[in-house]
Amino acid sequence: MDPVTIISLVAFVGQLIAATAKFVQYLDAVKDAPKERAKLSREAARLLVLFTDLRYRAEETTDDDPWFSGLKSLAVKNGPLDAFKESMNDLAVKFEPVQGVIKLARKLRWPLEKKEIDRILAKIERLKSLIYLALQKDQFTLAKAIKKDTAKATAGIDRLQLDNEARKIRGWLDGPDPSTNHNAA
């Protein structure tokens, strides 16, 4: 398995955004769309938001960030993000604008194609779940790193407080310094 770099992940998510935007554009071009198509359009718009968020997250990280490994694991060849792209392209083909007789035939075939589209949508929902699980894994990894850093900082503060208290106690236990009286006289 090839390691996924942040640059390739950003590029790949950009392709997902383009495929989803193309699908949304096709859906918006459909006149007199049934309710199912409006539902598809809303779902695709939500996917655009998800993919845009993923892209910005990928751009804000580096290749060695351990809290980004879950999402990078989805971008492997033939992995979940590839399946997402394939599903979005399949949907775009089904809704590509056409003219004339083909347009009429497509309207008549809609009830038959609905099952196939529902299958694709179910696949997209499963893939979205994988993305959310990967994001949760990354958040958990980040939370563990924050906890570890916080524990180190707390230990350092405790050491400083103990050193300060020890210095105060030593100052209290030390007798008066006769040199200060001697120098003043």
KAJOFEN-V781925 format. One line per field, one symbol per residue. ss: DSSP state (@ for helix, = for strand, . for the rest). phi: phi as a letter, one per 30 degrees, with the letter a starting at -180 (. if undefined). psi: psi as a letter, one per 40 degrees, with the letter a starting at -180 (. if undefined). A space follows every 10 residues. Layout:
ss: ???
phi: ???
psi: ???
//
This chain:
ss: .....@@@@@ @@@@@@@@@@ @@@@@@@@@. ....@@@@@@ @@@@@@@@@@ @@@@@@@@@. .....@@@@@ @@@@.....@ @@@@@@@@@@ @@@@...... @@@@@@@@@@ @@@@@@@@@@ @@@@@@@@@@ @@@@@@@@@@ @@@@@@@@@@ @@@@@@@@@@ @@@@@@@@@@ @@@....@@@ @@@@.
phi: .ddccddddd dddddddddd dddddddddd chddeddddd dddddddedd dddddddddc ccdcdddbdd ddddcdeice dddddddddd ddddcedbbi ddddddddde dddedddddd dddddddddd dddddddddd dddddddddd dddddddddd dddddddddd dddddddddd ddddd
psi: hhihiddddd dddddddddd ddddddddeh ifhidddddd dddddddddd ddddddddde iidehdeedd dddeeihfad dddddddddd ddddehhiib dddddddded ddeddddddd dddddddddd dddddddddd dddddddddd dddddddddd dddddddddd dddhiihedd dddd.
//
